[in-house]
Amino acid sequence: MRPPPQPTIRRFQRRLLDWYAEHGRDLPWRRTRQPYRVLVSEIMLQQTQVDRVLPKYREFLRHYPTIEKLAAAPVDAVRRLWYPLGYNIRPIRLHAIACESVARYGGRLPDREEELLQMPGIGRYTAGAILSFAYGRDAAVLDTNVRRVVGRVFLGPRRLARVRGQRIFWDLAGALVPRGRGYDFNQALMDFGATWCTARKPRCAPCPMKRFCATYRLA
């Protein structure tokens, strides 16, 4: 697939960042660039809603404030503290990531995608989130909300019905990240999908993208 025209990309970037400046959520993991804290938040947010993660994120970091503290803890204790977030393979993987970071990287989470992808529980999205939110890289992220937004705005329902696999969405997400603004842009994209361009009741009437949205044009 060809990337969208540059004027459309720039308009989307500008309008999304303006929207985020007014409507972005104030979340505790957005007040830090510390890689370990970003990692904890991203693992917790896998398949779990933000409101359930908020209290557990704070509690977890009180018990394990550093990656070294987490690596030194018994894995069973980490699992007990994780309750009741569910998807209970996550604390085991998070503990393993901490152990590997301490053993191989001196307690520092890697800042290269290929090294992150070798760690348990870190896929392409989580690697991109760590690179973007902790290390300031212009790496793309693709979660359910991002996929919905870029699919609606740039593809529309007819083309979406023909899409197979994730490559087209990763290509779109990568083409959209503005140079030097990956952190804010990715946070904005996820917030926009979570709060405005939602699955069931998107807020199309006040949407800043509606003039060039491929889905809105067909509504």
C-alpha positions as CSV (number, residue, x, y, z in Angstrom):
1,M,0.0,0.0,0.0
2,R,1.2,3.5,-0.8
3,P,1.5,5.8,2.2
4,P,-1.1,8.6,2.4
5,P,-0.2,11.9,0.6
6,Q,2.2,14.1,2.7
7,P,-0.3,17.0,3.0
8,T,-2.9,14.6,4.5
9,I,-0.3,13.1,6.9
10,R,0.8,16.5,8.1
11,R,-2.8,17.6,8.6
12,F,-3.5,14.4,10.6
13,Q,-0.4,14.9,12.7
14,R,-1.2,18.6,13.4
15,R,-4.8,18.0,14.3
16,L,-4.1,15.0,16.4
17,L,-1.4,16.8,18.4
18,D,-3.7,19.8,18.9
19,W,-6.5,17.5,20.1
20,Y,-4.1,15.8,22.5
21,A,-2.9,19.1,24.0
22,E,-6.6,19.7,25.0
23,H,-7.9,16.2,25.7
24,G,-5.0,14.0,26.6
25,R,-5.4,11.9,29.7
26,D,-3.2,12.6,32.8
27,L,-1.8,9.1,33.6
28,P,1.0,8.4,36.1
29,W,3.2,6.6,33.6
30,R,3.2,9.7,31.5
31,R,5.0,11.6,34.2
32,T,8.2,9.5,33.8
33,R,10.6,8.5,31.1
34,Q,12.2,5.8,33.4
35,P,12.4,2.7,31.2
36,Y,11.5,0.3,34.1
37,R,8.3,2.2,35.0
38,V,7.3,2.4,31.4
39,L,7.8,-1.3,31.1
40,V,5.7,-2.0,34.1
41,S,2.9,0.1,32.8
42,E,3.0,-1.4,29.3
43,I,2.9,-5.0,30.6
44,M,0.0,-4.2,33.0
45,L,-1.9,-2.5,30.2
46,Q,-1.8,-5.6,28.0
47,Q,-5.5,-6.6,27.7
48,T,-6.4,-4.6,30.8
49,Q,-8.3,-1.3,31.0
50,V,-6.6,1.8,32.3
51,D,-8.9,2.2,35.4
52,R,-8.0,-1.2,36.6
53,V,-4.3,-0.7,36.1
54,L,-4.0,2.7,37.9
55,P,-4.1,1.5,41.6
56,K,-2.1,-1.7,40.9
57,Y,0.6,0.3,39.0
58,R,1.2,2.5,42.1
59,E,1.1,-0.5,44.5
60,F,3.5,-2.5,42.4
61,L,6.1,0.3,42.2
62,R,5.9,0.8,46.0
63,H,6.9,-2.8,46.5
64,Y,9.4,-3.0,43.6
65,P,10.6,0.5,42.9
66,T,13.5,-0.6,40.7
67,I,14.2,-3.4,38.2
68,E,16.8,-4.8,40.6
69,K,14.3,-5.1,43.4
70,L,11.9,-6.9,41.1
71,A,14.6,-9.3,39.9
72,A,15.6,-10.1,43.5
73,A,12.0,-10.9,44.5
74,P,10.5,-14.4,44.6
75,V,8.4,-14.9,41.5
76,D,5.5,-16.2,43.6
77,A,5.4,-13.0,45.6
78,V,5.3,-11.0,42.3
79,R,2.4,-13.1,41.1
80,R,0.5,-12.6,44.4
81,L,0.9,-8.8,44.2
82,W,-0.3,-8.8,40.6
83,Y,-3.7,-10.1,41.6
84,P,-6.5,-9.4,40.5
85,L,-5.3,-8.0,37.1
86,G,-5.6,-11.4,35.5
87,Y,-3.7,-12.8,32.5
88,N,-1.3,-14.1,35.1
89,I,1.5,-15.1,32.8
90,R,2.4,-11.4,32.7
91,P,4.0,-11.0,36.1
92,I,6.1,-14.1,35.4
93,R,7.3,-12.6,32.1
94,L,7.9,-9.2,33.8
95,H,10.0,-10.9,36.5
96,A,11.9,-12.7,33.8
97,I,12.6,-9.5,31.9
98,A,13.9,-7.9,35.1
99,C,16.2,-10.9,35.8
100,E,17.5,-10.8,32.2
101,S,18.0,-7.0,32.3
102,V,20.1,-7.4,35.5
103,A,22.0,-10.4,34.3
104,R,22.8,-9.2,30.8
105,Y,22.5,-5.5,30.8
106,G,23.6,-4.4,34.3
107,G,20.0,-3.5,35.3
108,R,19.3,-1.4,32.3
109,L,16.4,-2.2,29.9
110,P,17.8,-2.5,26.4
111,D,17.2,0.4,24.0
112,R,17.4,-1.6,20.8
113,E,14.4,-3.2,19.2
114,E,16.1,-6.5,18.4
115,E,17.2,-6.9,22.0
116,L,13.8,-6.1,23.4
117,L,12.1,-8.5,21.1
118,Q,14.2,-11.4,22.5
119,M,12.8,-10.8,26.0
120,P,9.8,-12.8,27.3
121,G,6.5,-11.1,26.8
122,I,7.8,-8.2,24.7
123,G,6.4,-8.1,21.2
124,R,6.6,-5.5,18.5
125,Y,4.0,-3.1,20.2
126,T,5.7,-3.3,23.6
127,A,9.1,-2.8,22.1
128,G,7.9,0.3,20.2
129,A,6.2,1.7,23.3
130,I,9.4,1.3,25.3
131,L,11.5,2.9,22.6
132,S,9.0,5.8,22.1
133,F,8.0,6.5,25.7
134,A,11.2,5.7,27.6
135,Y,13.9,6.5,25.0
136,G,12.3,9.2,22.9
137,R,12.6,7.3,19.6
138,D,10.2,7.9,16.8
139,A,9.1,4.3,16.8
140,A,5.6,3.3,15.8
141,V,3.1,1.5,18.1
142,L,0.1,-0.5,17.1
143,D,-2.6,-1.6,19.5
144,T,-6.3,-2.0,19.1
145,N,-7.0,1.7,19.4
146,V,-4.3,2.7,17.0
147,R,-5.4,0.1,14.4
148,R,-9.0,1.3,14.6
149,V,-8.1,5.0,14.1
150,V,-5.7,4.6,11.2
151,G,-8.0,2.0,9.6
152,R,-11.0,4.3,9.8
153,V,-9.3,7.5,8.8
154,F,-7.0,6.2,6.0
155,L,-8.6,3.0,4.7
156,G,-12.4,3.0,5.2
157,P,-14.7,0.1,5.6
158,R,-14.4,-1.3,2.1
159,R,-10.6,-1.5,2.1
160,L,-10.6,-2.7,5.7
161,A,-12.8,-5.6,4.7
162,R,-10.0,-6.8,2.4
163,V,-7.1,-6.4,4.8
164,R,-5.4,-9.6,5.9
165,G,-2.8,-9.4,8.6
166,Q,-1.2,-6.5,10.4
167,R,1.5,-5.3,8.0
168,I,-0.7,-2.6,6.4
169,F,-1.5,-1.1,9.8
170,W,2.2,-1.2,10.9
171,D,3.1,0.5,7.6
172,L,0.5,3.2,8.2
173,A,1.5,3.8,11.8
174,G,5.1,4.1,10.9
175,A,4.4,6.6,8.1
176,L,2.4,8.8,10.4
177,V,4.9,9.3,13.3
178,P,6.2,12.9,13.0
179,R,10.0,13.3,13.4
180,G,10.9,14.2,16.9
181,R,7.4,13.9,18.2
182,G,7.0,10.2,18.6
183,Y,6.2,10.3,22.3
184,D,3.4,12.8,22.2
185,F,2.0,11.5,18.8
186,N,1.8,7.9,20.0
187,Q,0.2,8.8,23.3
188,A,-2.3,11.0,21.4
189,L,-3.1,8.3,18.9
190,M,-3.9,5.8,21.7
191,D,-5.9,8.3,23.6
192,F,-7.9,9.3,20.6
193,G,-8.9,5.7,19.9
194,A,-9.7,5.0,23.5
195,T,-11.9,8.1,24.2
196,W,-13.1,9.6,20.9
197,C,-12.7,7.2,17.9
198,T,-14.2,4.3,20.0
199,A,-15.4,1.0,18.7
200,R,-19.1,1.5,19.3
201,K,-19.9,5.2,19.7
202,P,-17.2,7.3,18.0
203,R,-17.6,11.0,18.4
204,C,-17.7,11.8,14.7
205,A,-19.6,15.1,14.8
206,P,-16.8,17.1,16.6
207,C,-13.9,15.0,15.3
208,P,-11.0,17.1,13.9
209,M,-10.3,14.3,11.3
210,K,-13.8,14.1,9.7
211,R,-13.1,16.2,6.6
212,F,-10.5,13.6,5.4
213,C,-11.7,10.5,7.2
214,A,-12.4,7.7,4.7
215,T,-15.1,6.2,7.0
216,Y,-16.9,9.5,7.8
217,R,-17.3,10.3,4.1
218,L,-19.3,7.1,3.7
219,A,-21.5,7.6,6.8
